[in-house]
């Protein structure tokens, strides 16, 4: 078994709307998320004013993170946006997030077209000149945002590291380049000069499993403290040193690297169906959260177990941790629900509904939206709706780390099938990701987080808040703020990010692939 490592307003007509149309206590008999948008949900003047203010404040934090000379954003800052203390490191994901956030800021009128072009050009020029892995055109995982130099010390500044070349981080950066080249034509040549040298074939291992899998990444030189696989899947340049894990589940953020590989015609479509929807339903896999139910179907000659997990009368293809980030961040770019109405078009609205019901009805927090984020007690933690995750350790939804374990039917008894939850931790960016599917619920939830929990500052929503104790993680993370801007751009900017990403060529290489699949998601 390979190891797993993971961190339009679209609704499928017909099937998806029908499947999630049953009202639940969380929805109070109101239309389901899919039906709300399908029925032509329109933001009120107050909604537009509120979300516009959130976008302006969020952009303020992103500007505060960004070095004035390099145009690179820091990974995070504290609560001050007037005198920011930057983290001294950044990643390709953070840089990509800054680029697509700039596109949104221009579209919403927060900045002028001239400022947008200046900022994008500055950042892309820096990236054209930074040290990178030249044979693949890929970027290393950590750079100093003030100098653009590759970091050889870990983000904590505590130990030396061998620079790593991550597939998923480079995937997000490539997404940003694809957005920029269509949304900012004056920067297209510069964006293309970076994108055209990126080769995602370096990550694709055809031997990992029938159909092949994407590697997590590689080192240019062998690390002294880690066993690696020496090789070169692309056959270009010297051998590299691959980390020993592959991304082998489908519903994670890592699927974006495969999507980009398909869009650039560098990775075969079989990779998509080589990943697990759930692990198999045999006792050999009983270490995961619950026993899946599903059927086997064949796509592109590959057998796919279309497994699902059960939660509150819904059957859902789970993510690794049950969090919003894994399920919905790729959907910021690839209009998955529209292009794949029989799979993601059902699964995404149900995932949002599950998060809402978990926060309001199951755990009774009064708030919802769970995703990896800063821990209100300090540091960084993972949060999710654990019954919707496969990770046996669990992505909990509270500070106490309450563990759900429903058992594996016929193989082992559950140790905690009906947990009592504690001090729930909600992460605002998760609610923004849900806004395409439950706009009314998301805006109301975020308004309560701002007004009642006071988890809001000069740079927009703070990264997380514990709902009972009121503890707030008073800092801003570049990626999380970029997800906020991307979500606003789609819901209030006419699918700006999706439209900019999905050119006709990109659509022709992704849409037919994901359209053919049928998940077993739905109501029980």
N, C-alpha and C positions, 0 to 999 in steps of 0.2 A: 504494500500500500504506500502511495506517495504521501508525504506530509503536506499539510495545508497551512498556509499562513494568510490571514486576511485582516485589514483595518478596515395630447397636445392640449394646449390645455386639452389633454388627450384622453379620450375614453373610447374604448371599443364600443361600437354600437351593438345593439341586439344582445348577444350572448353575455357579455360582461355585465351590462346593465341589469339583465334579468337575473343573473346569478347572485348579485349582491343587493337585489332590490328589497329583500325582506328587512323591515325595520327592526332595530334592536334598541335596548334601553339607552345605549350611548347616543343614538341618533334621534331618540325621542319621537319616532314616527316620521321624521323629515325624510326627504329623498336621500337615497344612498349617494356616496360621492360620485359615482359614475353618472347616476341619473341627474344629479345637480348640474353637472356641466353639460351633459347631453341635452338637458332641458334649456340650455342657454343661460346659465348663471352669468349675471353681469355685476361687476363691482359697483357699489354705490359711490356717491361723491365722497362720503366719509371714508369708505374703504380706500379709495384712491389717495386721499390725503394722508391717511394713516400709514399705508404701505410706502407711499412716496417719502414720508419722513423717515421711516425705518431704512429705506434705501440710502437716503442722503447721509444719515448717521453711520450706517455700515460702511459706506464709501469713505467717510472721514477716518474710520479706523484703518482701512486699507491704505490710504494715503500716509497715515502716521507710521505704518509698518515699513513703508517703502523708502529705500535709500535714495537720496536726491541725486547722487552722482551716477550710480549704476542702474537705477530703475528696477532693482531687485527687492522684493518684499521679504521682510523677516518672517520667520516661522510664527512668531507670536510677540505680543507686547503686553504689558500690564494694563491697568485700567486707564491710565492717562493717555489721551490722544494729543494733548498740547505739549507735553514733554515726554514723549514715548521712550521707554527703555526697551530696545530691540534685543532679540535673542542671539544675534551674531551668527545665525545660520539660516539657510533656506534650502528648498528642494525644488526639483523640476515641477512637482505638483503645485507647490506654493506659487511658483513663477507663472505657471499656466493659469492658475486661479486669478492672479492679478490681471493677466491679459484679458480673460473673458469678462472679468468685473469691469474693466475699463470700457469694453464694448457696451456693456449694459448701462454704465454711467453716462456714456454719450447718448445712447438711445433715449434714456429717460430725461435728458436735458440737465443732468447734474453737472456735467462738464461740457465744454464746447468741442466741436469737431477738431479744432486745432489742438486743443489740449490732449484729446484722445490720441491723435496721430503722434504728437510729441512723445507722450508716455510710451505708447506701443513701440515706436521706433527706437527710443532709448533702450528699452528692455531687450528688444530683439537684437540690437547692435551689440549690447553686452554679451548676450548669449552666443552670438556668432563668433565672439573672440575668447570665450572662456575655454579652459582645458576640458576636453571631453574624450570619450573613446572613439577615435577617428574611424576605425574600420566599420563600426556599426552606426556612427552618427549619433550615438546615444550619450546622455549626460549622466554624470555621477550624482549620487544621492544627496550629498551635502556640499553646499558652497557657502562662503562668507558673503552675506548680502551687501556688505560695505565695500568689498574689494573684488568680488567675483572669483576669488581663489577657491580651489578645491580644498575642503577641510580634511585634515588627516587626524583629527581628534574628534571623538564622538560628541553629539550635541550637548551632553552634560559637561563636556570639557574635562572628563576624568580619565580617559584612556585613549591610546592611539588606535586608529582604525585603518583598514585597507579600503580605499574608496570602492564603493559598490555601484553597480549599474542596474537599476531596478526596472523590471518590465512595466509594472503598473504605474510607477511615477513617470516614466517616459511616455506611457500611454496618455496620461492626463495632459502632459505638456504638448504632445502631438495633437490632442483634441483642441487645445487652445489655438495652436497654429492653424488648424483647419477652420476654426471659427473666425480668426482674424483675417485670413485671406479672402473670405467672402464678405465679412462685415466691414472691413476697412480696406477697400481696394488699393488705396495709396500705399499700404504696407504689404500688399500681396507678394511682391517680388522678394522682399526680405523674409517674410514668413515661409515662402516656398523654398528659399535657399536653405533654411534649416530643416524643413519637413522632408525635402527631397533626398537628403542624405541619411535619414533615419531608416534603419532596416530592421523590422520586427522579426524577420526570419532568424535572427540571432537567438531569439528566445524559444522558438518552436522546436520541440523535440519529437520527431515522428515516432520514435521508439518507446516513448513513455507508456503508451497504451494504444490499442487500435484507434486510429484517428488522430493521435498525437495530442500533446499538452504543451501549455506555455510554461516555461521556466519562471521562477521568481526573479532571477537575475544572475549576474556574474561579476567576477572581479577581473581586472586586467592583469593583475599579478597575484600569485597565490597568497592568501592570508595565512599568517603564522599560527592562528588559533582556531582554524576551522578546516574540516575535511571537505574537499570539493571534487567535482567531476571535470577533468580537463577535456576540452573538446571545442568544436566550432560548428554549430548547426548550419550556419549560413555559408561556410566555406570561403569566407572573405577575410583576409588578414591572418595574423597569428592566432593560435588557440587561446581560449579564455578559460576561466576557472569558475564553473557553474556552481551555485549553491545547490544542495541536494534536494530541494523541494520544488514541486510543480503545483500550479493552481489546478486542482482537480474537482472543484465543485463549481456549478454554473451561477448560482445566485449570490455572487459576491462582486465587490467593486472591480476585482481583477478581470472580469469579462471585458472591460474596456480595452485592454491590450489586444485581445483577440479581435474585437470590432475594428480597431485601427489597422491591425494586420490584414483583415479582410478588405477594408476600404482602400488600402494601399496595394492590394493584390500581392501580398507577401506571405500570407499564411493561408493554408487550405481550409475550406469550410468544414471539413470533418472535425477540426479542433473543437468547434462549438458543441457537437454532439458527443464528443469524447468525455466531456465533463459530467459529473454526477448531478442529477436533480436532487435526489437524496442518495445516501448510501443504500446498499441492498437491504432487503428485509429479512435476512437470515440471522441466526443467533451469533454468527461470527462477527456481526456488526452491532451487537447489543450494548456496546459501551456508549452509544450516542443517546440523545435525550428521549426519543420515543421511537416506536416501531412505525415505519412508513407504510402507507397503503398506496397501491398504484397498479399500473399495467405496463407491459412491455410493448414498445413500438419501434419500428425500424425507420431510420432516416439516413440517407446517403450510405446505405449498406451497413450502418452501425446499429446495434441493439441498444436502446435507451430505456432504462427503467423510469417511467414517469411517476415517481413517488411523491407523496405529499404528507405533511404533518397535519394534525388536527388541533384546532384551538377554538373554543367557544362556538361550535357548530360550523366552523369554516375549515376547508381543506386548502392548504397553502404550501407551495414549494418553499421550503425554509432557506434562510441564509445561514452562514456559519454561526453568527452570534444573535440572530433575531433583531438586528438593528436596522434603522432606516437608511443609513449610509450605504451599506452593502447592496441593499435592494434597489434603491432609488437614485443614487448618484449617476450611474451610467445613463439613466433615463433623462437626465438633464440634457444630454447630447443626442442620443439615439432615441427617436420617438417610438419606444418599444411597444407601447400599448396600441398605437395606430398601426404599426407595421406587423405586429404579432398579436392579433386580437384573440386568438385561441389560447395563448400562453400568458405573456406579460399583461395583455389587456384584461385578463381576469385576475392575475396574481397581484399586480400592483395595487388596484383599489382594495382588494381584500387585505393586503399587508397594512395599508393605511387604516382600514377599519379595525383591524386587530390591535394596532397601537392605540387607537382611540378607546376601544373597549377595555384594553388592559389598564390604561391610566384612569379611566372614569368608573368602570364597573367592576373589574377584577381586583386590582390593587387599591382602588378608591383613593387615588392621589388627588383627584380634582383637576389634574393636568395630564398632558400626554406628549409623546415624542421622545424616543430613546435612541441614543447613538453614541459611539465613542466620543469622548470630550474630556475637558479638564475636570478633575475631581474637585468638588467644592471644598474638600479638606486639604487639597494640595496635590500636585502632580497630575497625572493623566490616567484615566481609567476607561474601561469599556462598559457600555450600557446597552441594553436591548430588552426585547420581550422574549425571555428565555425559552418558553415553550415553542417559539418559532425559530429557534436556533439548533444546530446540530452539535455544537461544542458541549461536551459533557461537563466541562468546568463552568460553563455558563457565562453569558453576558447578563448580569443582573440588572434590575431596574431601580434598585435602591442603594443607599449608602452602606447598609448592613451586608450587602452581597447575598441576599436571600436566594437560595438555590432551589430551583424546580427540578424534580426528577420524576417523570411519569412512569418510569419503567419501560421494559421492552416486552410486549405481550408474548407470552409463551416461552420467554427466555430468562427474564429476571424481573423481580418486583421493584416497583418504584420506591425510592427512599423518602420522597417529599412531593407527592402528586398534588397536594392542595396547600401550598405555602401561604403563610401570613406575611404580608409585605410591610416594610418599615418606612423609612424616610426616602421617598422616591426622588430620583434625580432626572429632571427633564432638561433636554438640550435643545435650545431654540432652533438651531439649524435643521433638526429633524422635522420639526413642524413646517418649516419652509419647504423642505423637500416634498412634504405631503400636500402642499398647496395646490398642485395641479389636479389632485384627485378629491380633495375635501377643502375647497377654498374658504367656505363660510366657517367651518369648524376650525381650520388652521388660524384664520385671522382672529377669531374669538379667543382661541387658546393663547395665542401670542399676546393679545391685548391684556389678558388676565396675568400672564407672566410679567408683563411690564408694569401694570398698575397695582396688582396685588402683591406679587412677590418682589417687585422693585429690582428685577434682574436686568437693568438697563442703564447704560451710561452714555457718555458723550460720543462713543463710537458704535452705538447700537446695542443689541442684546449681548450681555455677557455670556460666556461660553456655556455655563450650566448653572443650575440652582437646585438645591434640595428643598422640597416643597413643605416639609413639616418644620424643620429647624430653621429654614430661611437662609442657610449658608449659601453663599454665592461664589462661584469661581470668577473673580473680578479680573478677567483678562480676555484678550481677543486672539483667536487663532486664525491665521491666514486662510487655511483651507476651509474652515467652517464659515468664515465671513464670505468667502468666494462662493460657497454653496448657497448662501442666502441671496447673494446678488444674482447668481444664475437662475435660481428659482423665481425670483421677482421678474427677471428678464423674460422668462417663458410665460408666466401667468399674466403679467401686466404689460408685456412688450410683444404680444402676438407670436409667442414661441420663438423669440429672437435667437436664443442659443441653439435650439434644435434646427431652425431654418438655416442658420449660418453654418452649422456643422454639416448638414445633410444635403450636399450638392447632388445633382442627378447621378453622377458617377458613384458617389458614396451610397446613395439609396439603392442603386442597381446591384451593388455588391453585398449589401447587408439585408435589405428588406426581403427578397425571395427566400433567403436562408432561414431567417427567424419566423417568417410567415408560415412555413410548412409544419411547425410543431404544434401539438396539442397537449397542454398540461392537463392534469387531473384536478386542478384547482376548482373550487366552487363551494356551494353550501352542502352540508351533509344531509 
